[in-house]
């Protein structure tokens, strides 16, 4: 068995046209660049089904071997998932490192993870991927020895590796369970405060992080590359009608997202699964935008988020001709999609308008008059009433403008109350 090189940047891409499970070659090139490698040559071919030993046929294997020698490549990236045996056989024959599509995505995630939780999730996915690819690479270290005084407990190095992997996987899962509980507590507090959660979802590089920055001014990293951001970010987003939502930026999706990643990032993706509304960001300029919409919805179904209401955001209209910002409405009169440019900010006011309409509050606006001796009632209202405006006169009497759920009107039975229409509230009065 040859020694694998520790790193390699000159990559030969291998892409087969198969009848099922077809991948996109341009996407592979972008993934390769995002991982830091340089695509120097592409080998393509067609097969009805993969070869069980090498994935590619023997003739195509010789073509790849010649390309390795000609272009001095040090890594082969295959645009398909490989079985452990196929990967080992290819590496043994080609004598260079072979990475399949899933391994490439895992490597990108490992580079992008910044938070403690993100790093744990990536490590968990990598270990689960590696556990199926352990080989007898260190037979000289096996504990099974012959001769008097050399007979060990009978555990091979391969078995030791598997045992250590299982221990580490269990440790990471226990740590992630703690983080998941903390996230659950945060979501519970937001629900108790009745603040809706809106999650940005979409195909990777659709412009989610750029839109997140435009709406919130968060300043998170955004770049023209796949999986530019990985860790979730949450920010308060005030609405122009006086309400607010929690906006969550999540990891971008991709066609045939590796199952290891879906499983490992389930706690992070739970922000999308438990959201009140999904902003499905779509690259309006992409030629395959209908396919990317389908792929995103497939992942949403995998994480049990397929039934959550969506507002489609067709982004990057600045790259289209004769398309201006606008809102499309469904048959029920609610916003269905918004056409914007997150890069220029053009149309983001329409997105705010759509969110106002979707989260139009059923709560009532009341003007309350509290005598000085009844000011203690405000403490009883905590968490049940939102105070919009407050004024106190020279005698200590208080005039409050509040927003209240109809079910809590019993709280106001002891005081004088007047109705206030929402349109009567000036925007400057909303705090």
LOMARLUM-57710 format. One record per residue: x, y, z of N, C-alpha, C in turn. Coordinates in steps of 0.05 Angstrom, whole numbers, padded with zeros to 5 digits, always signed. Atoms other than C-alpha are relative to their C-alpha. Layout:
BEGIN
XYZXYZXYZ ...
***
This chain:
BEGIN
+00017-00024+00000+00000+00000+00000+00018+00025+00000 -00016-00025+00002+00028+00068-00020-00007+00019+00022 +00006-00021-00020+00032+00127+00027-00016+00022-00013 +00016-00022+00011-00022+00179+00015+00014+00026+00004 -00011-00027-00004+00003+00249+00003-00017+00016+00019 +00015-00015-00020-00016+00296+00059-00018+00021-00012 +00017-00021+00012-00043+00350+00013+00004-00001-00030 -00003-00002+00028-00055+00362-00060-00019+00021-00011 +00017-00022+00011-00081+00421-00101-00005-00003-00030 +00005+00004+00029-00074+00399-00174-00018-00024-00003 +00021+00020+00000-00138+00360-00186-00009-00007-00028 +00013+00010+00024-00163+00317-00242-00029-00008+00008 +00028+00006-00006-00239+00313-00243-00010-00023-00017 +00012+00023+00015-00275+00249-00263-00030+00001+00002 +00029-00003+00001-00347+00254-00285-00011-00020-00020 +00014+00019+00018-00391+00199-00313-00029+00007-00003 +00028-00003+00005-00458+00206-00345-00014-00026+00005 +00014+00024-00008-00502+00155-00311-00030+00003-00004 +00029-00001+00004-00574+00137-00321-00015+00010+00025 +00012-00009-00026-00590+00150-00247+00021+00015+00016 -00018-00014-00018-00561+00196-00194+00019+00019-00014 -00017-00017+00016-00534+00245-00245+00008+00025+00016 -00010-00024-00013-00490+00301-00217+00007+00021-00021 -00006-00022+00018-00471+00368-00247+00030+00005+00000 -00029-00003+00003-00401+00377-00274+00009+00029+00008 -00007-00028-00007-00400+00454-00267+00000+00003+00030 +00001-00001-00029-00420+00445-00194+00024-00013+00012 -00024+00013-00011-00362+00397-00183+00024+00019-00003 -00022-00019+00003-00314+00450-00211-00001+00021+00022 +00003-00021-00021-00342+00502-00162+00007-00012+00027 -00007+00013-00026-00337+00453-00104+00030-00004+00003 -00029+00004-00001-00265+00437-00122+00014+00026+00006 -00012-00026-00006-00247+00511-00123-00005+00009+00028 +00007-00007-00027-00284+00522-00058+00017-00015+00021 -00017+00016-00018-00241+00467-00026+00029+00009-00001 -00027-00010+00002-00178+00503-00048+00017-00015-00020 -00015+00014+00020-00158+00456-00104-00003+00013-00027 +00000-00011+00027-00143+00473-00177-00007-00021-00020 +00007+00020+00021-00181+00434-00231+00018+00004-00024 -00018-00004+00022-00129+00422-00285-00008-00017-00024 +00009+00017+00022-00164+00368-00327-00025-00014+00008 +00025+00014-00005-00231+00335-00334-00002-00025-00017 +00004+00026+00014-00242+00262-00353-00030-00007+00001 +00028+00006+00001-00313+00247-00375-00005-00027-00014 +00007+00026+00013-00348+00183-00397-00030-00006+00005 +00028+00008-00003-00415+00147-00400-00001-00030+00007 +00004+00028-00007-00437+00082-00368-00030-00003+00008 +00027+00006-00009-00504+00049-00355-00001-00002+00030 -00003+00003-00029-00481+00032-00285+00029+00000+00008 -00029-00001-00008-00416+00041-00245+00012-00028+00000 -00016+00025-00003-00362-00013-00248+00002-00006+00030 -00001+00006-00029-00365-00050-00181+00028+00002+00012 -00027+00000-00011-00289-00051-00174+00012+00028+00000 -00014-00026+00003-00264+00016-00200-00019+00024-00004 +00020-00020+00006-00329+00055-00211+00001+00007-00030 -00003-00004+00029-00301+00072-00280+00009-00026-00013 -00010+00024+00014-00285+00019-00333+00030-00001-00002 -00029+00003+00002-00215-00008-00345+00012+00019-00020 -00011-00018+00020-00207+00034-00408+00001+00029+00010 +00001-00027-00011-00228+00098-00372+00021+00002+00023 -00020+00000-00021-00182+00079-00314+00028+00005-00012 -00025-00005+00013-00123+00077-00362+00002+00029-00009 +00001-00029+00009-00144+00146-00389+00006+00018+00024 -00005-00016-00024-00144+00174-00318+00029-00003+00008 -00028+00005-00008-00076+00142-00304+00019+00016-00018 -00017-00016+00019-00046+00175-00367-00003+00030+00006 +00003-00028-00006-00076+00242-00347+00015+00008+00026 -00015-00005-00025-00044+00236-00277+00029+00005-00007 -00028-00003+00007+00024+00227-00309+00005+00025-00017 -00004-00023+00018+00014+00281-00362-00002+00026+00014 +00005-00026-00013-00012+00336-00316+00012+00001+00028 -00013+00001-00026+00028+00316-00254-00021+00006+00022 +00022-00005-00020-00037+00313-00214+00007-00016+00026 -00004+00014-00025-00035+00294-00141-00026-00006+00015 +00025+00007-00012-00109+00285-00128-00021-00005-00022 +00022+00006+00019-00168+00254-00165-00026+00005+00015 +00026-00005-00013-00238+00280-00149-00022-00011-00018 +00021+00014+00015-00295+00236-00171-00027+00013+00006 +00026-00014-00004-00363+00270-00181-00023-00018+00007 +00020+00019-00009-00400+00213-00149+00008-00012+00026 -00008+00015-00024-00403+00176-00083+00013-00026-00007 -00014+00025+00005-00354+00118-00082-00003-00018+00024 +00000+00019-00022-00358+00055-00041+00028-00001+00011 -00027+00002-00011-00299+00043+00006+00019-00017-00017 -00017+00017+00016-00273-00013-00038+00007+00013-00026 -00007-00014+00025-00278+00028-00102+00021+00022+00005 -00020-00021-00006-00239+00085-00069+00027-00012+00004 -00025+00013-00005-00185+00037-00045+00012-00011-00026 -00010+00011+00025-00179+00003-00113+00010+00021-00018 -00009-00022+00017-00173+00069-00149+00026+00011+00010 -00025-00011-00011-00119+00095-00102+00023-00020-00005 -00021+00020+00004-00080+00030-00108+00009+00000-00029 -00007+00001+00029-00083+00032-00184+00013+00026-00010 -00009-00026+00009-00072+00107-00194+00023+00011+00016 -00021-00009-00018-00024+00117-00136-00001+00030+00006 +00005-00027-00010-00054+00185-00119-00024+00000+00017 +00023-00002-00018-00105+00207-00069-00026+00003-00016 +00026-00001+00013-00177+00196-00091-00021+00009+00020 +00021-00011-00017-00234+00236-00061-00026-00001-00016 +00026+00000+00014-00307+00225-00078-00015+00026+00007 +00015-00025-00003-00361+00279-00080-00007+00005+00030 +00007-00003-00028-00383+00267-00008+00024+00009+00017 -00024-00008-00015-00312+00271+00018+00009+00028-00006 -00007-00028+00007-00301+00336-00020-00017+00020+00015 +00018-00018-00015-00362+00368+00012+00007+00001+00029 -00008+00002-00028-00340+00344+00080+00025+00017+00005 -00025-00015-00003-00272+00376+00069-00006+00030+00000 +00008-00028+00001-00305+00443+00051-00012+00008+00026 +00013-00006-00026-00348+00440+00113+00021+00002+00022 -00021-00001-00020-00286+00426+00155+00015+00027-00001 -00013-00026+00002-00254+00490+00128-00017+00023+00009 +00018-00022-00005-00315+00533+00139-00010+00002+00029 +00011+00000-00027-00336+00512+00209+00016+00019+00018 -00013-00019-00018-00321+00567+00260-00008-00004+00029 +00009+00002-00027-00363+00555+00321+00006-00028+00012 -00005+00025-00013-00354+00500+00372-00019-00022-00009 +00020+00019+00009-00419+00467+00351+00006-00008-00029 -00005+00006+00028-00402+00472+00277+00024-00019-00003 -00023+00018+00002-00334+00439+00287-00007-00028+00010 +00008+00026-00009-00365+00383+00327-00017-00014-00021 +00017+00012+00021-00417+00371+00273+00016-00010-00023 -00017+00008+00022-00364+00369+00219+00016-00025+00007 -00016+00022-00009-00320+00322+00259-00017-00026+00001 +00018+00023-00002-00379+00276+00272-00006-00011-00028 +00006+00009+00028-00396+00273+00197+00025-00013-00012 -00024+00012+00011-00323+00260+00179+00006-00027+00012 -00006+00026-00013-00315+00204+00230-00019-00021-00010 +00018+00020+00010-00378+00170+00206+00007-00008-00029 -00009+00006+00027-00353+00176+00135+00025-00017+00000 -00026+00015-00002-00284+00150+00155-00004-00028+00010 +00003+00026-00013-00311+00092+00195-00005-00022-00020 +00005+00020+00021-00332+00057+00130+00024-00003-00018 -00023+00000+00018-00264+00069+00098+00026-00006+00014 -00024+00008-00014-00215+00042+00149+00012-00024-00015 -00014+00021+00014-00163-00002+00116+00024-00010+00017 -00022+00011-00015-00106-00045+00140+00026+00014-00008 -00023-00017+00008-00056+00011+00131+00024-00002+00019 -00022+00001-00019-00014-00005+00192+00003-00029+00011 -00002+00028-00008-00007-00081+00193+00024-00005+00018 -00024+00004-00016+00062-00073+00224-00006+00007+00029 +00007-00007-00027+00027-00046+00286-00020-00019+00013 +00020+00018-00011-00021-00104+00296+00011-00013+00025 -00007+00012-00026-00022-00134+00365+00001-00031-00001 -00002+00029+00002-00028-00205+00339+00028-00008-00009 -00027+00007+00006+00043-00230+00342+00005-00030+00006 -00007+00027-00005+00074-00298+00340+00025-00002+00018 -00024+00003-00017+00127-00326+00388-00006+00004+00029 +00003-00002-00029+00134-00332+00462+00004+00028+00009 -00003-00027-00011+00123-00267+00498-00010+00022-00019 +00009-00020+00020+00096-00233+00435-00029-00002-00006 +00029+00003+00006+00024-00257+00435-00016+00021+00015 +00016-00021-00012-00020-00197+00448-00028-00010+00004 +00028+00007-00005-00094-00195+00464-00016-00007-00025 +00014+00008+00024-00112-00209+00392-00014+00022-00014 +00014-00023+00012-00135-00139+00373+00018+00012-00022 -00015-00012+00022-00112-00115+00305-00001+00030+00001 +00000-00029+00001-00096-00043+00290-00027+00010-00012 +00026-00008+00012-00159-00040+00247-00022+00000+00021 +00020+00001-00021-00201-00062+00306+00003+00022+00020 -00005-00022-00019-00167-00012+00351-00010+00027-00012 +00010-00024+00013-00182+00044+00301-00030+00002+00002 +00029+00000-00001-00255+00024+00298-00010+00005+00028 +00009-00005-00027-00261+00022+00373+00004+00029+00009 -00006-00028-00007-00228+00090+00381-00020+00019-00014 +00019-00016+00015-00273+00119+00327-00028-00001+00014 +00026+00003-00013-00335+00091+00362-00001+00016+00026 -00001-00015-00025-00313+00122+00428-00002+00030-00006 +00000-00028+00006-00300+00190+00396-00027+00009-00011 +00026-00007+00010-00366+00189+00358-00020+00003+00023 +00018-00001-00023-00403+00175+00423+00004+00026+00016 -00006-00024-00015-00367+00233+00458-00012+00025-00014 +00010-00023+00016-00385+00282+00402-00030+00001+00001 +00029+00000+00000-00457+00260+00401-00011+00010+00027 +00008-00009-00026-00462+00272+00476+00003+00030+00003 -00004-00029-00001-00433+00342+00469-00021+00015-00017 +00020-00012+00017-00480+00358+00412-00027+00000+00012 +00026+00002-00013-00539+00335+00453-00003+00024+00020 +00001-00022-00018-00521+00388+00505-00005+00027-00015 +00003-00024+00016-00515+00442+00451-00029+00001-00011 +00027+00001+00011-00581+00419+00422-00021+00009+00021 +00018-00008-00022-00615+00427+00490+00001+00031+00004 -00003-00029-00003-00587+00499+00495-00016+00014-00023 +00015-00012+00022-00615+00515+00426-00030-00003+00004 +00028+00005-00005-00682+00484+00446-00010+00020+00021 +00008-00019-00021-00684+00529+00508-00003+00028-00013 +00002-00026+00013-00670+00590+00464-00025+00002-00017 +00025-00001+00017-00727+00571+00416-00024+00001+00018 +00023-00001-00019-00773+00560+00476-00005+00028+00010 +00003-00027-00010-00759+00629+00502-00011+00018-00021 +00011-00016+00022-00773+00660+00434-00029-00005-00004 +00028+00006+00003-00838+00623+00429-00017+00011+00023 +00015-00010-00023-00858+00644+00499-00004+00030-00003 +00002-00028+00005-00844+00716+00479-00017+00006-00025 +00017-00003+00024-00887+00704+00417+00014+00016-00022 -00015-00012+00022-00832+00727+00370+00003-00021-00022 -00002+00020+00022-00838+00691+00302+00029-00003-00009 -00027+00006+00011-00776+00658+00273-00002-00004-00030 -00001+00002+00030-00760+00666+00199+00028-00011-00007 -00026+00012+00008-00705+00621+00170+00005+00003-00029 -00009-00001+00028-00667+00634+00106+00010-00027-00008 -00009+00025+00011-00660+00571+00066+00004+00004-00030 -00004-00003+00029-00637+00559-00005+00024-00015-00009 -00024+00014+00011-00586+00528-00051+00024+00017+00006 -00024-00014-00006-00515+00545-00035+00008+00020-00022 -00008-00022+00018-00490+00610-00066-00024+00014-00013 +00024-00015+00010-00561+00636-00077-00001+00028+00010 -00001-00027-00011-00545+00698-00036-00014+00003+00027 +00013-00001-00026-00574+00681+00032+00015+00018+00020 -00015-00016-00019-00518+00712+00073+00001+00029-00008 +00001-00027+00009-00517+00774+00030-00026+00013+00007 +00027-00010-00008-00592+00782+00041-00001+00004+00030 +00001-00002-00029-00583+00769+00115+00015+00026+00009 -00015-00024-00007-00530+00825+00119-00015+00025-00008 +00015-00023+00009-00573+00873+00079-00023+00006+00018 +00023-00004-00017-00633+00863+00124+00007+00007+00029 -00006-00003-00029-00598+00861+00192+00026+00016+00005 -00025-00013-00005-00530+00894+00181+00019-00017+00017 -00015+00017-00018-00499+00833+00215+00030-00001-00008 -00028+00000+00008-00435+00834+00173+00012-00027+00000 -00012+00027+00001-00427+00758+00168+00013-00004-00027 -00016+00005+00024-00380+00730+00116-00018-00009-00023 +00014+00007+00024-00409+00727+00046+00018+00002-00024 -00018+00000+00023-00372+00708-00018-00013-00016-00022 +00011+00014+00023-00385+00682-00088+00014-00028-00001 -00010+00027+00000-00368+00610-00070-00020-00018+00014 +00018+00019-00013-00404+00547-00048+00006-00003+00030 -00002+00004-00029-00416+00540+00027+00019+00022+00012 -00017-00021-00011-00384+00608+00042-00004+00003+00030 +00005+00000-00029-00418+00607+00110-00012-00026+00008 +00009+00026-00009-00433+00546+00151-00016+00002+00026 +00012-00001-00026-00451+00564+00222-00025+00018+00000 +00024-00016+00000-00521+00591+00236+00003+00026+00016 +00000-00025-00013-00532+00663+00256-00028+00010+00004 +00027-00010-00006-00594+00694+00289+00002+00029+00007 +00001-00029-00006-00612+00768+00292-00029+00008+00002 +00026-00012+00000-00673+00809+00311-00004+00017-00025 +00006-00016+00023-00706+00840+00251-00026+00015+00005 +00025-00016-00004-00755+00897+00266-00015+00004-00026 +00018-00004+00023-00814+00903+00219-00011+00028+00001 +00010-00027+00002-00842+00969+00195-00027+00004+00013 +00027-00003-00013-00910+00954+00227+00003-00001+00030 -00004+00000-00029-00879+00954+00296+00006-00027+00012 -00007+00027-00010-00870+00879+00303+00029-00006-00005 -00027+00009+00004-00807+00839+00300+00001-00030-00005 -00003+00028+00003-00782+00771+00279+00029-00007+00006 -00027+00010-00003-00720+00729+00292+00008-00011-00027 -00009+00009+00026-00682+00720+00226+00024-00019+00004 -00022+00020-00003-00638+00657+00221+00012-00006-00027 -00014+00008+00024-00586+00645+00168+00011-00028+00004 -00007+00028-00003-00574+00571+00156+00019-00008-00022 -00018+00011+00020-00525+00528+00116-00014-00004-00026 +00011+00004+00027-00536+00525+00041-00004-00029-00006 +00005+00027+00008-00565+00463+00010+00014-00005-00027 -00012+00008+00025-00539+00424-00049-00013-00026-00008 +00013+00024+00009-00565+00368-00092+00015-00024+00011 -00011+00024-00011-00554+00300-00061+00019+00006+00024 -00016-00007-00024-00529+00330+00005+00006-00026+00015 -00007+00025-00013-00490+00273+00039-00016-00005+00025 +00016+00007-00023-00531+00236+00090+00015+00005+00026 -00015-00005-00024-00475+00243+00140-00003+00029+00009 +00003-00029-00007-00482+00319+00137-00028+00006+00009 +00028-00005-00008-00558+00318+00141-00004-00010+00029 +00003+00011-00028-00553+00274+00204+00015+00017+00020 -00017-00015-00019-00496+00313+00236-00011+00028+00005 +00009-00028-00003-00527+00382+00223-00030+00002+00006 +00029+00000-00006-00597+00362+00244-00007+00021+00021 +00006-00020-00021-00593+00406+00306+00001+00028-00010 -00002-00026+00012-00571+00466+00265-00024+00005-00019 +00022-00003+00019-00623+00453+00211-00027+00000+00015 +00024-00001-00015-00674+00448+00267-00011+00029+00001 +00009-00028+00001-00676+00525+00264-00019+00003-00024 +00018-00001+00022-00708+00515+00196-00025-00017+00004 +00022+00019-00004-00751+00456+00217-00021+00012+00020 +00019-00011-00019-00783+00497+00274-00006+00029-00005 +00006-00028+00006-00789+00564+00239-00029+00003-00006 +00027-00007+00007-00855+00599+00229-00003+00006-00030 +00000-00006+00029-00836+00619+00158+00028-00005-00011 -00026+00004+00014-00781+00599+00109+00002+00020-00023 -00006-00017+00023-00751+00651+00063+00018-00017-00019 -00014+00018+00019-00731+00606+00005+00014+00018-00021 -00015-00017+00018-00676+00646-00030+00009-00015-00025 -00004+00013+00026-00669+00629-00104+00017+00018-00017 -00015-00015+00019-00617+00651-00154-00016+00003-00025 +00017-00004+00024-00663+00681-00207+00015-00001-00026 -00017-00001+00024-00605+00685-00256+00009-00028-00008 -00011+00027+00006-00587+00610-00252-00017-00014-00021 +00014+00015+00022-00605+00568-00313-00016-00023+00012 +00013+00024-00011-00623+00509-00269-00016+00006+00026 +00013-00009-00025-00663+00548-00217-00023-00018+00008 +00022+00018-00007-00723+00501-00222+00010-00025+00013 -00012+00024-00012-00678+00442-00206+00010+00006+00028 -00010-00007-00027-00646+00478-00147-00024+00003+00019 +00024-00002-00017-00716+00494-00120-00009-00028+00009 +00008+00028-00006-00733+00420-00124+00020-00012+00020 -00020+00012-00018-00667+00400-00090-00003+00011+00029 +00003-00012-00027-00678+00449-00032-00025-00012+00014 +00024+00012-00011-00749+00423-00022+00004-00029+00009 -00006+00028-00008-00722+00352-00020+00014-00001+00027 -00014-00001-00026-00674+00370+00037-00019+00008+00022 +00019-00008-00020-00730+00406+00073-00018-00022+00008 +00016+00024-00007-00772+00343+00069+00016-00019+00018 -00017+00018-00016-00713+00304+00097+00002+00008+00029 -00003-00010-00027-00710+00348+00159-00028+00007+00012 +00027-00004-00010-00786+00349+00168-00009+00029+00000 +00007-00029+00002-00792+00422+00146-00016+00005-00026 +00013-00004+00026-00830+00410+00081-00027+00013+00001 +00027-00011-00002-00897+00434+00108+00000+00028+00011 -00001-00027-00011-00873+00500+00136-00005+00020-00023 +00006-00020+00021-00900+00561+00097+00026+00012-00011 -00024-00012+00013-00850+00590+00047-00008+00026-00014 +00001-00024+00017-00840+00658+00017+00025-00001-00018 -00023+00003+00018-00797+00651-00045+00012+00028-00006 -00014-00025+00005-00744+00705-00054+00017-00004-00025 -00015+00003+00025-00720+00709-00126+00021+00023+00001 -00022-00019-00004-00652+00742-00116+00016+00004-00026 -00018-00006+00022-00600+00772-00163-00014+00009-00026 +00014-00010+00024-00650+00806-00209+00016+00022-00014 -00018-00019+00013-00595+00857-00223+00015-00012-00023 -00013+00014+00022-00566+00804-00269-00019-00007-00023 +00020+00005+00020-00631+00798-00308-00008+00025-00015 +00010-00023+00016-00657+00843-00363-00030+00002+00003 +00029-00006+00000-00725+00876-00357-00015-00013+00023 +00014+00011-00024-00741+00849-00288+00004+00021+00022 +00000-00020-00022-00759+00900-00234-00010-00013+00025 +00010+00011-00026-00772+00888-00160-00031+00000+00001 +00029+00002-00003-00843+00864-00148-00008-00023+00018 +00011+00022-00016-00887+00819-00105-00020-00015-00016 +00020+00017+00012-00926+00760-00132-00018-00010+00022 +00020+00009-00021-00990+00743-00094-00013-00026-00008 +00014+00025+00005-01024+00676-00087-00030+00006-00002 +00029-00004+00003-01098+00664-00098-00014+00009+00026 +00012-00009-00025-01112+00676-00024+00007+00029+00008 -00008-00028-00005-01083+00746-00029+00025+00004+00016 -00025-00002-00016-01020+00731+00011+00024+00000-00019 -00024+00000+00016-00950+00744-00016+00011-00028-00005 -00010+00026+00008-00922+00684-00053+00030+00001-00006 -00028-00003+00007-00855+00709-00079+00006+00029-00003 -00010-00028+00002-00813+00773-00079+00025-00001-00018 -00022-00001+00018-00764+00792-00134+00018+00024+00009 -00017-00020-00011-00704+00830-00106+00029-00003-00009 -00029+00002+00002-00629+00843-00109+00012+00005+00027 -00012-00004-00027-00596+00832-00042+00026+00015-00002 -00026-00013+00004-00530+00858-00070-00003+00031-00001 +00004-00029+00003-00558+00927-00088-00021+00010+00020 +00021-00008-00018-00615+00927-00037-00026+00007-00014 +00024-00007+00015-00665+00939-00092-00022-00021+00005 +00022+00018-00005-00732+00909-00072-00002-00010+00029 +00001+00009-00028-00716+00896+00001-00022+00013+00016 +00023-00013-00012-00770+00946+00020-00025-00016-00006 +00023+00017+00007-00819+00901-00016+00000-00026+00017 -00002+00023-00017-00793+00842+00024-00011+00006+00028 +00010-00009-00026-00807+00881+00088-00031+00002-00001 +00029-00002+00004-00877+00896+00061-00013-00028+00001 +00011+00027+00001-00889+00822+00047+00000-00013+00028 -00001+00011-00028-00866+00803+00118-00021+00013+00017 +00021-00014-00016-00913+00856+00147-00027-00013-00006 +00026+00011+00008-00971+00826+00108-00003-00029+00011 +00002+00028-00009-00954+00754+00127-00002-00002+00031 +00000+00001-00030-00944+00771+00201-00019+00022+00010 +00020-00019-00009-01003+00819+00205-00012-00010+00026 +00008+00009-00026-01019+00815+00278-00030+00000+00004 +00028+00001-00008-01087+00793+00303-00005+00014+00027 +00003-00013-00026-01073+00831+00367-00013+00027-00003 +00015-00025-00001-01111+00892+00388+00017+00023+00011 -00014-00023-00011-01085+00962+00401-00020+00015+00018 +00017-00013-00020-01114+00995+00464+00015+00023+00013 -00011-00022-00016-01103+01060+00500-00012-00002+00028 +00009+00005-00028-01105+01050+00575+00008+00024+00017 -00004-00022-00019-01110+01101+00631+00003-00011+00028 -00005+00011-00026-01077+01080+00696+00004+00023+00020 -00004-00020-00022-01087+01124+00758+00026-00007+00015 -00026+00004-00014-01025+01132+00801-00001-00024+00019 +00002+00023-00018-01051+01080+00850-00002-00027-00013 +00003+00026+00014-01058+01026+00797+00024-00006-00018 -00023+00004+00017-00989+01030+00765+00012-00028+00004 -00010+00027-00005-00973+00962+00796-00011-00020-00019 +00011+00019+00019-01017+00930+00743+00020-00006-00022 -00019+00005+00022-00960+00938+00693+00017-00024+00005 -00016+00024-00006-00920+00885+00729-00015-00026-00005 +00016+00024+00006-00978+00836+00721-00002-00005-00030 +00002+00003+00029-00978+00849+00646+00026-00010-00013 -00026+00006+00012-00905+00830+00637-00002-00026-00016 +00000+00023+00018-00898+00782+00578-00026-00005-00014 +00027+00004+00012-00972+00787+00561-00009+00024-00017 +00008-00025+00013-00976+00859+00536+00025+00014-00010 -00023-00015+00011-00929+00899+00491-00007+00030+00001 +00005-00029-00003-00925+00973+00510+00012+00014-00024 -00009-00015+00023-00921+01016+00448+00008+00028+00007 -00006-00027-00008-00923+01084+00480-00009+00004+00029 +00006-00005-00028-00925+01111+00551+00005+00030+00006 -00002-00029-00008-00937+01181+00579-00011+00003+00028 +00009-00005-00028-00944+01205+00652-00004+00030+00005 +00005-00028-00005-00975+01270+00675+00011+00008+00027 -00012-00011-00025-00957+01315+00734-00012-00012+00025 +00013+00012-00023-01005+01277+00780+00008-00030+00003 -00008+00028-00002-00972+01209+00768-00018-00019-00015 +00017+00017+00016-01028+01183+00724+00014-00007-00026 -00014+00010+00024-01005+01142+00664-00019-00006-00022 +00015+00007+00024-01031+01137+00594+00017-00019-00017 -00015+00020+00014-01008+01074+00557-00014-00007-00026 +00010+00012+00025-01016+01051+00485+00013-00028-00001 -00010+00028-00002-01010+00975+00485-00011-00017-00023 +00009+00021+00019-01015+00915+00439-00006-00024+00017 +00008+00022-00018-01053+00857+00470-00016-00021-00016 +00015+00022+00012-01079+00789+00449-00029+00001+00010 +00028-00001-00009-01156+00785+00451-00005-00018+00024 +00005+00019-00022-01152+00726+00499+00009+00012+00027 -00009-00012-00025-01118+00772+00551-00014+00025+00007 +00014-00025-00005-01169+00828+00550-00010+00002+00029 +00008+00000-00028-01190+00807+00620+00019+00016+00018 -00019-00015-00016-01127+00841+00646-00008+00030+00002 +00006-00029+00001-01157+00909+00629-00027+00007+00012 +00028-00004-00010-01225+00901+00663-00001+00021+00022 +00001-00018-00024-01205+00945+00723+00006+00029-00008 -00009-00027+00007-01184+01007+00683-00016+00010-00024 +00013-00012+00023-01211+01055+00630+00016-00005-00025 -00013+00008+00024-01195+01033+00560-00014+00012-00024 +00011-00010+00026-01204+01063+00490+00013-00016-00022 -00010+00014+00024-01196+01028+00423+00017+00019-00017 -00017-00015+00018-01141+01051+00376+00004-00016-00025 -00005+00014+00025-01137+01032+00303+00030+00001-00006 -00029+00001+00005-01068+01010+00280+00010+00022-00019 -00009-00020+00019-01066+01059+00223+00002+00028+00012 -00002-00026-00014-01073+01116+00273+00027+00004+00013 -00026-00002-00014-01005+01100+00302+00021+00010-00020 -00022-00010+00017-00950+01142+00272+00024-00018+00003 -00023+00018-00001-00887+01103+00255+00019+00009+00021 -00018-00011-00021-00848+01149+00302-00008-00008+00028 +00009+00007-00027-00891+01126+00360+00007-00029+00007 -00005+00028-00005-00870+01053+00352+00029-00003+00010 -00026+00004-00011-00812+01033+00396+00007-00030+00001 
***
